[in-house]
Amino acid sequence: FMKNYLSTGIKKMIGTQRQVTARRKDGSTFPCTLGLSETPNGEFYCGFIRDLTQQKKSESEMLEKNKELIRNESLVRGILDASSHAL
């Protein structure tokens, strides 16, 4: 990104954030947000990485819980329908 910006002047990454997969020292990978910013005078750049592992895990758990609730709701509706027909 930096080489492209310095040679073309086009900011493709500077001032934005992207979700990417990063690699740890041990070789394992993890989801993260990658960002790059430039100081107002253009002399310095600052990069940051935010680990999204826990956030992605929480999102996945929430989706599973929602699916479970939908299954349970269908089961309860079936029971209620069956009991109302028995009356």
C-alpha positions in Angstrom: 0.0 0.0 0.0 2.7 2.4 1.0 4.8 1.8 -2.1 1.8 2.4 -4.3 0.9 5.6 -2.5 4.4 7.0 -2.5 4.8 6.3 -6.3 1.3 7.3 -7.4 -0.1 9.7 -4.7 -3.3 7.7 -4.7 -4.6 6.8 -1.2 -6.1 3.3 -1.5 -5.5 2.4 2.2 -4.5 5.5 4.0 -7.4 6.8 6.1 -9.4 3.6 5.8 -9.8 0.3 7.6 -10.1 -3.2 6.2 -10.9 -6.5 7.7 -8.1 -9.0 6.8 -6.6 -12.2 8.0 -3.3 -11.8 9.8 -0.7 -14.4 10.8 0.8 -14.7 14.3 4.5 -15.6 15.0 3.4 -19.2 15.6 1.9 -19.4 12.1 -1.8 -19.4 13.2 -4.1 -16.9 11.6 -6.7 -14.5 13.1 -9.3 -12.0 11.8 -8.3 -8.4 12.3 -9.0 -4.8 11.3 -6.0 -3.2 9.6 -5.7 0.6 9.3 -3.2 3.1 8.2 -3.2 6.9 8.8 -0.9 9.7 7.8 0.1 12.7 10.0 -1.2 16.1 8.7 2.3 17.1 7.5 2.7 13.8 5.7 6.0 13.0 7.4 4.8 10.0 9.4 2.4 7.1 9.1 0.7 5.1 11.7 -0.5 1.5 11.2 -2.8 -0.4 13.6 -4.1 -3.9 13.9 -7.2 -4.8 16.0 -7.7 -8.5 16.7 -11.3 -9.5 16.0 -11.0 -13.1 17.2 -13.3 -12.6 20.3 -15.8 -10.4 18.3 -16.1 -13.0 15.6 -16.5 -15.8 18.2 -19.2 -13.8 20.0 -21.0 -13.2 16.7 -20.9 -16.9 15.8 -22.2 -17.8 19.3 -25.0 -15.3 18.9 -26.1 -16.7 15.5 -26.1 -20.2 16.9 -28.3 -19.0 19.9 -30.7 -17.3 17.4 -31.0 -20.5 15.4 -31.7 -22.5 18.6 -34.4 -20.0 19.6 -36.0 -20.3 16.1 -36.0 -24.1 16.4 -37.5 -24.0 19.9 -40.1 -21.5 18.7 -41.1 -23.9 16.0 -41.3 -26.8 18.4 -43.5 -24.8 20.8 -45.8 -23.7 18.0 -46.2 -27.3 16.9 -47.1 -28.4 20.5 -49.6 -25.5 20.8 -51.2 -26.4 17.5 -51.4 -30.1 18.4 -53.0 -29.3 21.8 -55.4 -26.8 20.4 -56.7 -29.5 17.9 -57.1 -31.9 20.8 -59.4 -29.5 22.5 
